[in-house]
């Protein structure tokens, strides 16, 4: 019976969790800053909804995965 069971291994090596966390959070913060600057410097007539949604989508995705790897890095396995 024990021969049929295979131990699960993560597709991402735990040694790269810190690098992924810092890199993804850095990219996410860049997109977040770009979004804030875009919102503050443009008036309501020059704003583009598609551009706002795309920048916020990329920011949310990078920050979300960055926080996931940050939690994995510190030992909070989600």
N, CA, C and O atoms as CSV, one atom per row, in Angstrom:
chain,resi,resn,atom,element,x,y,z
A,1,UNK,N,N,0.820,-1.199,0.000
A,1,UNK,CA,C,0.000,0.000,0.000
A,1,UNK,C,C,0.864,1.263,0.000
A,1,UNK,O,O,0.523,2.238,-0.671
A,2,UNK,N,N,1.967,1.261,0.736
A,2,UNK,CA,C,2.822,2.440,0.785
A,2,UNK,C,C,3.524,2.702,-0.539
A,2,UNK,O,O,3.935,3.831,-0.808
A,3,UNK,N,N,3.663,1.687,-1.359
A,3,UNK,CA,C,4.309,1.869,-2.648
A,3,UNK,C,C,3.443,2.683,-3.605
A,3,UNK,O,O,3.960,3.299,-4.538
A,4,UNK,N,N,2.134,2.689,-3.381
A,4,UNK,CA,C,1.229,3.420,-4.261
A,4,UNK,C,C,1.169,4.911,-3.936
A,4,UNK,O,O,0.783,5.717,-4.782
A,5,UNK,N,N,1.548,5.276,-2.717
A,5,UNK,CA,C,1.479,6.667,-2.304
A,5,UNK,C,C,2.751,7.401,-2.716
A,5,UNK,O,O,3.861,6.922,-2.482
A,6,UNK,N,N,2.578,8.546,-3.320
A,6,UNK,CA,C,3.710,9.356,-3.748
A,6,UNK,C,C,3.643,10.675,-2.991
A,6,UNK,O,O,2.595,11.318,-2.927
A,7,UNK,N,N,4.772,11.063,-2.422
A,7,UNK,CA,C,4.818,12.308,-1.651
A,7,UNK,C,C,4.644,13.503,-2.588
A,7,UNK,O,O,5.230,13.546,-3.670
A,8,UNK,N,N,3.833,14.472,-2.161
A,8,UNK,CA,C,3.583,15.669,-2.964
A,8,UNK,C,C,4.778,16.611,-2.847
A,8,UNK,O,O,5.265,16.884,-1.749
A,9,UNK,N,N,5.233,17.096,-3.978
A,9,UNK,CA,C,6.276,18.117,-3.989
A,9,UNK,C,C,5.736,19.350,-4.695
A,9,UNK,O,O,5.005,19.256,-5.681
A,10,UNK,N,N,6.106,20.480,-4.180
A,10,UNK,CA,C,5.623,21.746,-4.729
A,10,UNK,C,C,6.217,21.987,-6.113
A,10,UNK,O,O,7.383,21.668,-6.346
A,11,UNK,N,N,5.429,22.547,-7.039
A,11,UNK,CA,C,5.992,22.859,-8.359
A,11,UNK,C,C,7.003,24.005,-8.307
A,11,UNK,O,O,7.794,24.177,-9.235
A,12,UNK,N,N,6.981,24.790,-7.225
A,12,UNK,CA,C,7.928,25.882,-7.057
A,12,UNK,C,C,8.849,25.521,-5.900
A,12,UNK,O,O,8.388,25.176,-4.812
A,13,UNK,N,N,10.133,25.601,-6.141
A,13,UNK,CA,C,11.113,25.285,-5.107
A,13,UNK,C,C,11.000,26.296,-3.959
A,13,UNK,O,O,11.021,27.501,-4.207
A,14,UNK,N,N,10.881,25.833,-2.717
A,14,UNK,CA,C,10.759,26.769,-1.592
A,14,UNK,C,C,11.961,27.700,-1.413
A,14,UNK,O,O,11.854,28.720,-0.733
A,15,UNK,N,N,13.089,27.363,-2.009
A,15,UNK,CA,C,14.263,28.228,-1.902
A,15,UNK,C,C,14.095,29.527,-2.687
A,15,UNK,O,O,14.788,30.506,-2.409
A,16,UNK,N,N,13.194,29.552,-3.654
A,16,UNK,CA,C,13.006,30.769,-4.453
A,16,UNK,C,C,11.817,31.600,-3.979
A,16,UNK,O,O,11.491,32.603,-4.613
A,17,UNK,N,N,11.162,31.217,-2.887
A,17,UNK,CA,C,10.046,32.012,-2.351
A,17,UNK,C,C,10.462,33.452,-2.050
A,17,UNK,O,O,9.730,34.371,-2.419
A,18,UNK,N,N,11.607,33.691,-1.394
A,18,UNK,CA,C,11.971,35.100,-1.120
A,18,UNK,C,C,12.173,35.918,-2.388
A,18,UNK,O,O,11.754,37.074,-2.457
A,19,UNK,N,N,12.813,35.325,-3.389
A,19,UNK,CA,C,13.060,36.057,-4.633
A,19,UNK,C,C,11.753,36.364,-5.364
A,19,UNK,O,O,11.557,37.467,-5.874
A,20,UNK,N,N,10.870,35.376,-5.403
A,20,UNK,CA,C,9.576,35.606,-6.057
A,20,UNK,C,C,8.763,36.656,-5.315
A,20,UNK,O,O,8.135,37.513,-5.936
A,21,UNK,N,N,8.772,36.593,-3.987
A,21,UNK,CA,C,7.993,37.554,-3.204
A,21,UNK,C,C,8.475,38.976,-3.448
A,21,UNK,O,O,7.672,39.869,-3.720
A,22,UNK,N,N,9.772,39.187,-3.354
A,22,UNK,CA,C,10.316,40.540,-3.515
A,22,UNK,C,C,10.106,41.042,-4.943
A,22,UNK,O,O,9.726,42.195,-5.152
A,23,UNK,N,N,10.352,40.177,-5.919
A,23,UNK,CA,C,10.206,40.592,-7.318
A,23,UNK,C,C,8.759,40.914,-7.662
A,23,UNK,O,O,8.476,41.962,-8.244
A,24,UNK,N,N,7.842,40.019,-7.306
A,24,UNK,CA,C,6.437,40.241,-7.650
A,24,UNK,C,C,5.856,41.434,-6.894
A,24,UNK,O,O,5.072,42.197,-7.460
A,25,UNK,N,N,6.227,41.607,-5.629
A,25,UNK,CA,C,5.745,42.776,-4.890
A,25,UNK,C,C,6.318,44.067,-5.459
A,25,UNK,O,O,5.623,45.082,-5.509
A,26,UNK,N,N,7.563,44.041,-5.884
A,26,UNK,CA,C,8.163,45.232,-6.499
A,26,UNK,C,C,7.461,45.623,-7.788
A,26,UNK,O,O,7.176,46.799,-8.015
A,27,UNK,N,N,7.183,44.632,-8.634
A,27,UNK,CA,C,6.473,44.915,-9.888
A,27,UNK,C,C,5.052,45.398,-9.592
A,27,UNK,O,O,4.565,46.323,-10.243
A,28,UNK,N,N,4.387,44.778,-8.616
A,28,UNK,CA,C,3.044,45.199,-8.245
A,28,UNK,C,C,3.011,46.616,-7.696
A,28,UNK,O,O,2.091,47.379,-7.990
A,29,UNK,N,N,4.016,46.970,-6.898
A,29,UNK,CA,C,4.081,48.337,-6.374
A,29,UNK,C,C,4.340,49.346,-7.492
A,29,UNK,O,O,3.838,50.469,-7.449
A,30,UNK,N,N,5.126,48.942,-8.494
A,30,UNK,CA,C,5.340,49.825,-9.642
A,30,UNK,C,C,4.023,50.117,-10.359
A,30,UNK,O,O,3.727,51.273,-10.659
A,31,UNK,N,N,3.235,49.083,-10.637
A,31,UNK,CA,C,1.957,49.286,-11.317
A,31,UNK,C,C,0.975,50.065,-10.438
A,31,UNK,O,O,0.189,50.867,-10.941
A,32,UNK,N,N,1.023,49.827,-9.125
A,32,UNK,CA,C,0.149,50.568,-8.227
A,32,UNK,C,C,0.506,52.057,-8.222
A,32,UNK,O,O,-0.380,52.912,-8.253
A,33,UNK,N,N,1.804,52.361,-8.184
A,33,UNK,CA,C,2.237,53.755,-8.225
A,33,UNK,C,C,1.863,54.405,-9.556
A,33,UNK,O,O,1.442,55.562,-9.594
A,34,UNK,N,N,2.019,53.656,-10.639
A,34,UNK,CA,C,1.639,54.172,-11.954
A,34,UNK,C,C,0.145,54.483,-12.004
A,34,UNK,O,O,-0.262,55.499,-12.566
A,35,UNK,N,N,-0.667,53.609,-11.417
A,35,UNK,CA,C,-2.110,53.840,-11.388
A,35,UNK,C,C,-2.445,55.094,-10.579
A,35,UNK,O,O,-3.255,55.914,-11.012
A,36,UNK,N,N,-1.822,55.245,-9.401
A,36,UNK,CA,C,-2.101,56.422,-8.578
A,36,UNK,C,C,-1.671,57.704,-9.273
A,36,UNK,O,O,-2.401,58.695,-9.246
A,37,UNK,N,N,-0.515,57.699,-9.886
A,37,UNK,CA,C,-0.045,58.889,-10.601
A,37,UNK,C,C,-0.976,59.200,-11.769
A,37,UNK,O,O,-1.287,60.364,-12.026
A,38,UNK,N,N,-1.418,58.169,-12.470
A,38,UNK,CA,C,-2.351,58.373,-13.590
A,38,UNK,C,C,-3.657,58.983,-13.106
A,38,UNK,O,O,-4.194,59.882,-13.753
A,39,UNK,N,N,-4.174,58.512,-11.982
A,39,UNK,CA,C,-5.437,59.035,-11.458
A,39,UNK,C,C,-5.305,60.476,-10.963
A,39,UNK,O,O,-6.228,61.275,-11.118
A,40,UNK,N,N,-4.174,60.800,-10.375
A,40,UNK,CA,C,-4.003,62.140,-9.809
A,40,UNK,C,C,-3.713,63.174,-10.896
A,40,UNK,O,O,-4.175,64.311,-10.808
A,41,UNK,N,N,-2.956,62.790,-11.909
A,41,UNK,CA,C,-2.518,63.780,-12.897
A,41,UNK,C,C,-3.483,63.961,-14.065
A,41,UNK,O,O,-3.323,64.905,-14.839
A,42,UNK,N,N,-4.469,63.098,-14.217
A,42,UNK,CA,C,-5.395,63.269,-15.338
A,42,UNK,C,C,-6.737,63.793,-14.840
A,42,UNK,O,O,-7.172,63.501,-13.726
A,43,UNK,N,N,-7.371,64.567,-15.692
A,43,UNK,CA,C,-8.697,65.055,-15.324
A,43,UNK,C,C,-9.751,64.064,-15.799
A,43,UNK,O,O,-9.421,63.067,-16.441
A,44,UNK,N,N,-10.997,64.328,-15.494
A,44,UNK,CA,C,-12.042,63.349,-15.805
A,44,UNK,C,C,-12.334,63.243,-17.293
A,44,UNK,O,O,-12.973,62.287,-17.733
A,45,UNK,N,N,-11.878,64.208,-18.066
A,45,UNK,CA,C,-12.121,64.161,-19.502
A,45,UNK,C,C,-11.035,63.389,-20.245
A,45,UNK,O,O,-11.277,62.879,-21.340
A,46,UNK,N,N,-9.851,63.299,-19.664
A,46,UNK,CA,C,-8.747,62.624,-20.359
A,46,UNK,C,C,-8.515,61.202,-19.856
A,46,UNK,O,O,-7.598,60.533,-20.331
A,47,UNK,N,N,-9.307,60.733,-18.925
A,47,UNK,CA,C,-9.136,59.379,-18.404
A,47,UNK,C,C,-9.672,58.351,-19.392
A,47,UNK,O,O,-10.615,58.606,-20.140
A,48,UNK,N,N,-9.041,57.188,-19.370
A,48,UNK,CA,C,-9.435,56.092,-20.237
A,48,UNK,C,C,-9.743,54.887,-19.346
A,48,UNK,O,O,-8.866,54.402,-18.631
A,49,UNK,N,N,-10.979,54.408,-19.387
A,49,UNK,CA,C,-11.407,53.324,-18.505
A,49,UNK,C,C,-10.634,52.034,-18.767
A,49,UNK,O,O,-10.286,51.319,-17.828
A,50,UNK,N,N,-10.367,51.736,-20.023
A,50,UNK,CA,C,-9.648,50.500,-20.354
A,50,UNK,C,C,-8.235,50.538,-19.781
A,50,UNK,O,O,-7.756,49.543,-19.238
A,51,UNK,N,N,-7.570,51.684,-19.902
A,51,UNK,CA,C,-6.224,51.818,-19.353
A,51,UNK,C,C,-6.245,51.682,-17.836
A,51,UNK,O,O,-5.376,51.022,-17.267
A,52,UNK,N,N,-7.213,52.289,-17.178
A,52,UNK,CA,C,-7.323,52.171,-15.722
A,52,UNK,C,C,-7.529,50.717,-15.298
A,52,UNK,O,O,-6.902,50.242,-14.351
A,53,UNK,N,N,-8.415,50.016,-16.011
A,53,UNK,CA,C,-8.690,48.626,-15.653
A,53,UNK,C,C,-7.486,47.727,-15.898
A,53,UNK,O,O,-7.210,46.832,-15.099
A,54,UNK,N,N,-6.773,47.952,-16.982
A,54,UNK,CA,C,-5.605,47.123,-17.265
A,54,UNK,C,C,-4.487,47.347,-16.254
A,54,UNK,O,O,-3.876,46.387,-15.784
A,55,UNK,N,N,-4.216,48.592,-15.918
A,55,UNK,CA,C,-3.168,48.874,-14.942
A,55,UNK,C,C,-3.550,48.302,-13.577
A,55,UNK,O,O,-2.709,47.714,-12.897
A,56,UNK,N,N,-4.795,48.465,-13.177
A,56,UNK,CA,C,-5.211,47.942,-11.871
A,56,UNK,C,C,-5.238,46.415,-11.864
A,56,UNK,O,O,-4.958,45.803,-10.834
A,57,UNK,N,N,-5.567,45.794,-12.988
A,57,UNK,CA,C,-5.550,44.332,-13.077
A,57,UNK,C,C,-4.135,43.791,-12.918
A,57,UNK,O,O,-3.909,42.854,-12.151
A,58,UNK,N,N,-3.181,44.377,-13.640
A,58,UNK,CA,C,-1.799,43.922,-13.519
A,58,UNK,C,C,-1.272,44.150,-12.114
A,58,UNK,O,O,-0.573,43.298,-11.566
A,59,UNK,N,N,-1.600,45.288,-11.529
A,59,UNK,CA,C,-1.163,45.567,-10.166
A,59,UNK,C,C,-1.734,44.559,-9.180
A,59,UNK,O,O,-1.015,44.046,-8.322
A,60,UNK,N,N,-3.019,44.278,-9.301
A,60,UNK,CA,C,-3.655,43.329,-8.379
A,60,UNK,C,C,-3.087,41.924,-8.537
A,60,UNK,O,O,-2.903,41.215,-7.548
A,61,UNK,N,N,-2.811,41.520,-9.766
A,61,UNK,CA,C,-2.266,40.175,-9.971
A,61,UNK,C,C,-0.858,40.046,-9.399
A,61,UNK,O,O,-0.562,39.072,-8.705
A,62,UNK,N,N,0.010,41.010,-9.679
A,62,UNK,CA,C,1.370,40.933,-9.165
A,62,UNK,C,C,1.395,41.048,-7.643
A,62,UNK,O,O,2.135,40.320,-6.982
A,63,UNK,N,N,0.594,41.955,-7.081
A,63,UNK,CA,C,0.564,42.084,-5.626
A,63,UNK,C,C,-0.032,40.844,-4.966
A,63,UNK,O,O,0.427,40.429,-3.903
A,64,UNK,N,N,-1.042,40.257,-5.581
A,64,UNK,CA,C,-1.653,39.054,-5.019
A,64,UNK,C,C,-0.692,37.884,-4.982
A,64,UNK,O,O,-0.563,37.217,-3.955
A,65,UNK,N,N,-0.011,37.627,-6.098
A,65,UNK,CA,C,0.959,36.534,-6.109
A,65,UNK,C,C,2.175,36.864,-5.244
A,65,UNK,O,O,2.771,35.967,-4.647
A,66,UNK,N,N,2.543,38.129,-5.174
A,66,UNK,CA,C,3.648,38.522,-4.293
A,66,UNK,C,C,3.316,38.274,-2.840
A,66,UNK,O,O,4.164,37.797,-2.086
A,67,UNK,N,N,2.093,38.589,-2.428
A,67,UNK,CA,C,1.673,38.338,-1.047
A,67,UNK,C,C,1.585,36.839,-0.781
A,67,UNK,O,O,1.921,36.381,0.311
A,68,UNK,N,N,1.132,36.070,-1.778
A,68,UNK,CA,C,1.097,34.613,-1.623
A,68,UNK,C,C,2.488,34.064,-1.339
A,68,UNK,O,O,2.658,33.284,-0.403
A,69,UNK,N,N,3.475,34.451,-2.117
A,69,UNK,CA,C,4.824,33.955,-1.899
A,69,UNK,C,C,5.451,34.545,-0.644
A,69,UNK,O,O,6.309,33.908,-0.033
A,70,UNK,N,N,5.043,35.747,-0.244
A,70,UNK,CA,C,5.507,36.299,1.035
A,70,UNK,C,C,4.990,35.462,2.190
A,70,UNK,O,O,5.738,35.163,3.121
A,71,UNK,N,N,3.724,35.080,2.143
A,71,UNK,CA,C,3.167,34.224,3.189
A,71,UNK,C,C,3.846,32.860,3.212
A,71,UNK,O,O,4.129,32.326,4.285
A,72,UNK,N,N,4.108,32.297,2.042
A,72,UNK,CA,C,4.806,31.015,1.991
A,72,UNK,C,C,6.226,31.137,2.512
A,72,UNK,O,O,6.737,30.218,3.151
A,73,UNK,N,N,6.866,32.269,2.242
A,73,UNK,CA,C,8.244,32.496,2.681
A,73,UNK,C,C,8.339,32.501,4.207
A,73,UNK,O,O,9.271,31.928,4.771
A,74,UNK,N,N,7.383,33.142,4.876
A,74,UNK,CA,C,7.444,33.243,6.336
A,74,UNK,C,C,6.850,32.027,7.027
A,74,UNK,O,O,6.868,31.953,8.255
A,75,UNK,N,N,6.329,31.082,6.276
A,75,UNK,CA,C,5.864,29.839,6.873
A,75,UNK,C,C,4.380,29.731,7.093
A,75,UNK,O,O,3.921,28.810,7.770
A,76,UNK,N,N,3.611,30.656,6.535
A,76,UNK,CA,C,2.154,30.569,6.618
A,76,UNK,C,C,1.686,29.893,5.336
A,76,UNK,O,O,1.535,30.544,4.302
A,77,UNK,N,N,1.459,28.599,5.409
A,77,UNK,CA,C,1.147,27.828,4.208
A,77,UNK,C,C,-0.358,27.897,3.929
A,77,UNK,O,O,-1.178,27.368,4.679
A,78,UNK,N,N,-0.680,28.560,2.840
A,78,UNK,CA,C,-2.080,28.749,2.466
A,78,UNK,C,C,-2.447,27.851,1.308
A,78,UNK,O,O,-3.590,27.870,0.851
